[in-house]
Amino acid sequence: MASLSLPAPDRWYAAAELAGLPEMPGTVRQGTNLVYARIHQLGGTIRPKTAKALAVPVGDGIRLVQQVTIPARPYLGLSAEDRTEAGEIIADWITGAL
C-alpha cells in the first residue's frame, strides 16, 4: 500500500474560507459548508453588522450586547489514525489512476 502524508491540522480551513478559490491539481480539501464553522473552529468575537446591538437569549428574555466572544470549539479535524488511513486511501487512488 502506498503512503501519502497529509498537512498538519493548522493548515486545514473551513470551506467558507476556500469559497472562490480555484481548484488546485493534486490537493485535497477537508471542511464544511456551514457558515458558522469558522467561528466554532477558531473562536472569535461577533459584533452586529447593521444593528446597534446583538440580542442574546437569557432565561425567558433577551439581553442586548455590543459583542459576543465565542471560544474555539474545534470539531473539524482528523485523528492521527484517520490521517494515516486517509493518506493511504488517497495514495492508493493516485497510484491506481496512473
BELKA-V248038 format. One record per residue. SS is DSSP state (@ for helix, = for strand, . for the rest). PHI is phi in radians with two decimals (NA if undefined). BURIAL is + if it has 24 or more other C-alpha atoms within 12 Angstrom, else -. Layout:
BEGIN
ss=<SS	SS>
phi=<PHI	PHI>
burial=<BURIAL	BURIAL>
END
This chain:
BEGIN
ss=<.	.	.	.	.	.	.	.	@	@	@	.	.	.	@	@	@	@	.	.	.	.	.	.	.	.	.	.	.	.	.	.	.	.	.	.	@	@	@	@	@	@	.	=	=	=	=	.	.	.	.	.	.	=	=	=	=	=	.	.	=	=	=	=	=	.	=	=	=	=	.	.	.	.	.	.	.	.	.	@	@	@	@	@	@	@	@	@	@	@	@	@	@	@	@	@	@	.>
phi=<NA	-1.29	-2.22	-2.55	-1.57	-1.79	-1.12	-1.10	-0.95	-1.24	-1.75	-1.54	-2.30	-1.17	-0.99	-1.06	-1.27	-1.56	-1.01	1.59	-1.41	-1.19	-1.12	-1.99	-1.03	1.35	-2.10	-2.23	-1.98	-2.11	2.96	-2.53	-1.74	-1.27	-1.17	-1.64	-1.06	-1.08	-1.14	-1.30	-1.21	-1.81	1.37	2.74	-1.92	-1.85	-2.18	-1.16	-1.52	-2.10	-1.70	-1.45	-2.65	-1.69	-1.71	-1.90	-1.13	-2.42	1.02	-1.57	-2.26	-2.30	-2.19	-1.57	-2.31	-1.36	-2.80	-2.30	-1.79	-1.86	-1.25	-1.15	-2.34	-1.00	-2.32	-1.57	2.75	-2.24	-1.26	-1.03	-1.14	-1.09	-1.09	-1.10	-1.11	-1.09	-1.07	-1.17	-1.10	-1.13	-1.10	-1.09	-1.13	-1.11	-1.18	-1.27	-1.43	-1.43>
burial=<-	-	-	-	-	+	-	-	-	-	-	+	+	+	-	-	-	-	-	-	-	-	-	-	-	-	-	-	+	+	+	-	-	-	-	-	+	+	+	-	+	-	-	-	-	-	-	-	-	-	-	-	-	-	-	-	-	-	-	-	-	-	-	-	-	-	-	-	-	-	-	-	-	-	-	+	+	-	-	-	-	-	-	-	-	+	+	-	-	+	-	-	-	-	-	-	-	->
END
